[in-house]
C-alpha cells in the first residue's frame, strides 16, 4: 500500500444528509443492525459562536450558512460508523434520486451471510432491490452481489462471499 501524504490512519465514518432523521435511524437500527451512538440537535448557527473572521459557525465549519441541523452517529455491526445529518434551515433540496452513473453518487457495500434472505427482509421494509450478480471467475470469483436503494434512495450493495471464494492478499 502506498504511503499517505496526509498521514491517513483509517476511515472514521461516512456521512450523508437525510430528509428526516428519526425514520432513518429506526430503519438502520432495526433492519441493518446499527447501534445509535449519539444524537445531537437541533444545533443552530444563530446560537453558536462566530469564527475569527465573523462567519457563523455552520458556514465556517460545514460550508452551510446560518444552518439549523440535527445529527446522529450510528455504528454498524462491524464497527463502521455512519453520521446522518438533517437540516431544518436552510432546507436542502432533493434532486432526482442519483443513479450509480452520476458523478458524486456513492454506495456502501455490506457483506451479508445470506444474500437472498437479506433481500427478502429489505423488500419487506420498502427497499428497491436490483437483480443478482454472480461472479464465477476473475478477482471477484465466489462472490454474489445485489444493489438496493433504501426507502430514502441511498444506494447500497449486498455482498455474499461463498466458501469457495479465493482469499485476497494485499
N, C-alpha and C positions, 0 to 999 in steps of 0.2 A: 504494500500500500504506500502511496506517495506521502511525503511529508506535507503537513498543513502549514501554509503561510500564516494562518490566523491562530495557530495553536489549538486546533479542533480537538476536543476530547470525546464527545459523544452527542447524539441528538437528545436534547432535553424534552422537547414536546413539539407537537404540531398544533396549529390553531386555525379555526375558521369562524366566520360570523354566521349567526343563525337569526331567524326572524323571531323566534320565541324560545327562551332558554329552558323552561320547565318541561315541555313535552320532549325536547331533545335529550335532556338529562334522563328522563324516565325511560325513553327508548334505549339509550346506550347502556343504562344500568341493568334494565330488565332483559333485553334481547342479546346484547353483546357481552354482558357480564362486567361492565366497567364499575368502578367504585368512585363515588363523589368524594374528592379530597377536600375541596372547599368551594365556597360560593361567596362572591362579594358583590355589593352594589344594592341599589344604583349608586354609582360614583359620578359626580357632577363637576365639570370644569369650573363652573361658577363658584364652587366651594373649595377649590384646591388652589395651592399657591402657584403663582406665575413663575416662569424661569427668569434668569438674569436679564434677558432681552425683552421681557414683558409679555411674552407669549403665554397663552393659557396652557395649563398642564397637559391637556389631551392633545393639543396641537404640537407642543414641543416633544412629547413622548410617543404619541401614536399617529401623528400626522392627520388628525381629525379635529378641526377647530370646534371649540365650545360644545364638546360632546357630553352626553349623559349616557352611561352604559352600565351593564352588569356583566359579570363573567363567572365562569365555573371551570374548575380543573378536575378532569376525570382521569382515572388510572385504569387502563385496560388490564385484563388478567395477566398478561406477561410483563407488566410494569411500564409499558409505553403510556405516555400521558398525552391527553388532548385537552386544549384550552378552548372554551366556547365563549364568544362574545355576543351580546345582544345590545344594539344601540337603540336607545329611545330618542336621542337627538344627536346629530341630525339622523333622521330615519334613513337607513341605507336603501338603495334601490336594488331591486331584484331583476337582473337581466333574465332573458330566457335561460332555462337551465343549460349549463355548459355540457357539451359533449366532449368526449376524450380528445378530439382533434383540435379543440380551441386552445390557443396559447393562453397559459395561465390556469388551465384546468388541472386538476390533480386527482389522485385516488390513493386510498390506503389499502394495502394488501393485508388480509387477515388469514393466517393459517388455521384451518379447522380440521377436526378429526374425521367428520363425515360430511362431505360436500352436499349430498342430496338431502340429508337431514337438516342441515343449516338452511338450505334453500326453502324447504317446507316451512320452517319457522319464520323466515324472513317474509315470505309471501303472506303468511297469516297476519303479520304486522304491517302490511301495506307497502312493502318494498317491491320495486320492479327488478326482476332478475333476468339477465341475458342468458343466452344459450351456453352450454358446456363447451370447454376447450380441452381436448385430450392431447397430451404430448407424449409420443412413444419413441422419440429419438431426439438427439441434439442436447443442448445444455439444460433444457427443462424436462428431459425424459423422466417419466414416472410421476409427473405432476398433472393435476387437473385443475382447471380454473373456471370460475363463473363471476362475471362482473354483476354488480347490482347497485341500484340507487336507493338510498334510504327515503323515508317519506318527505324529506326536505330537499331531495335531489342531489345530495352529496354522493360521490361515486366511490365505491369500494370494490375490492377484488377478493373473492374467496379463493384460497389455495388449499388443495388437498395433496399431501405428499404420500404416495404409495410406498409400501415397504421395499419395493424394488428400485426406488429412485436412487441414482448414484449420489454419493457423498461429494459435495463441492469443497475443494480445498483451495484457500487463497494463498 
